[in-house]
Amino acid sequence: MDDPRRLELRLREAARFFYALKDPLRLRILIVLARSGEVSVADLVRAVRVSQPLVSWHLARLRAIGLVRVVRDGRVARYSLNLDVLEQRYQDFRALLSGEEGSGGT
């Protein structure tokens, strides 16, 4: 089992990750990215039917936890879902629940 400090760090990382997913709009954005691949903010705005500043604000939160990648081509930014991070977080959480060491985050 983890030492108490390492366990606390892992719990905080998990809480931060799940807190970022608590918003239904963020989940809708993730679904659009999963189904569409790489998309622009304009595409996301049309898909989720909210303002561009609001989509950008939520994308920033999803980028902060590593779930969304951005590739810039001049002025155009294209966003995609980082499935590797999602899978790693899932594995980390399962390990945390079972008392395994796990990686402690990415």
C-alpha positions in Angstrom: 0.0 0.0 0.0 1.1 3.6 -0.6 2.7 5.7 2.1 0.2 8.3 3.4 1.8 11.2 1.5 1.8 9.4 -1.8 -1.8 8.2 -1.2 -2.8 11.8 -0.5 -1.1 13.0 -3.7 -2.9 10.3 -5.7 -6.2 11.2 -4.2 -5.7 14.9 -5.0 -4.8 14.1 -8.6 -7.9 11.9 -9.0 -10.1 14.5 -7.4 -8.7 17.2 -9.7 -9.3 15.0 -12.8 -12.9 14.1 -11.8 -13.7 17.6 -10.8 -12.7 18.8 -14.3 -15.2 16.3 -15.7 -18.2 17.4 -13.5 -19.5 19.8 -16.0 -22.0 18.4 -18.6 -20.8 20.8 -21.2 -17.2 19.5 -20.8 -18.5 16.0 -21.2 -20.4 17.1 -24.4 -17.2 18.6 -25.7 -15.4 15.3 -25.0 -18.1 13.4 -26.8 -17.8 15.6 -29.9 -14.0 15.3 -29.9 -14.3 11.5 -29.5 -16.7 11.2 -32.4 -15.2 13.8 -34.7 -11.4 13.5 -34.3 -9.7 16.9 -34.7 -12.0 19.9 -34.8 -11.8 23.7 -34.6 -13.4 25.8 -31.9 -15.9 27.0 -34.5 -16.9 23.3 -35.1 -17.3 22.8 -31.4 -19.3 25.9 -31.0 -21.7 24.7 -33.7 -21.8 21.1 -32.2 -22.5 22.1 -28.6 -24.5 25.3 -29.3 -22.8 27.7 -26.9 -20.7 30.7 -27.3 -17.1 30.6 -28.5 -15.7 32.1 -25.3 -17.5 29.5 -23.2 -16.2 26.6 -25.3 -12.7 28.0 -25.1 -12.9 28.4 -21.4 -14.0 24.7 -21.0 -11.3 23.6 -23.5 -8.7 25.2 -21.3 -9.9 23.2 -18.3 -9.8 20.0 -20.3 -6.3 20.8 -21.6 -5.1 21.5 -18.1 -5.8 17.9 -17.1 -4.4 16.6 -20.4 -7.6 15.3 -21.9 -7.5 17.6 -24.9 -4.7 18.3 -27.3 -4.3 21.3 -29.5 -2.5 21.6 -32.8 -2.0 25.1 -34.2 -1.8 25.9 -37.9 -1.4 29.6 -38.2 -4.4 31.2 -36.6 -6.5 28.0 -36.6 -6.3 25.7 -33.6 -7.6 22.2 -33.9 -8.5 20.2 -30.8 -8.6 16.4 -30.3 -9.3 14.0 -27.4 -6.2 12.5 -25.8 -7.4 8.9 -25.3 -4.1 7.9 -23.8 -4.5 10.2 -20.8 -8.1 9.0 -20.4 -7.0 5.4 -20.4 -4.1 6.1 -18.0 -6.4 8.0 -15.5 -8.8 5.1 -15.6 -6.1 2.6 -14.9 -4.7 4.8 -12.1 -8.2 5.1 -10.5 -8.7 1.3 -10.7 -5.3 0.8 -9.1 -6.2 3.3 -6.4 -9.4 1.5 -5.6 -7.7 -1.8 -5.4 -4.8 -0.6 -3.3 -2.2 -1.2 -6.1 0.7 1.2 -6.6 -0.3 2.4 -10.0 1.6 5.2 -11.7 0.3 8.0 -9.6 -0.7 10.1 -12.6 0.8 11.2 -15.9 
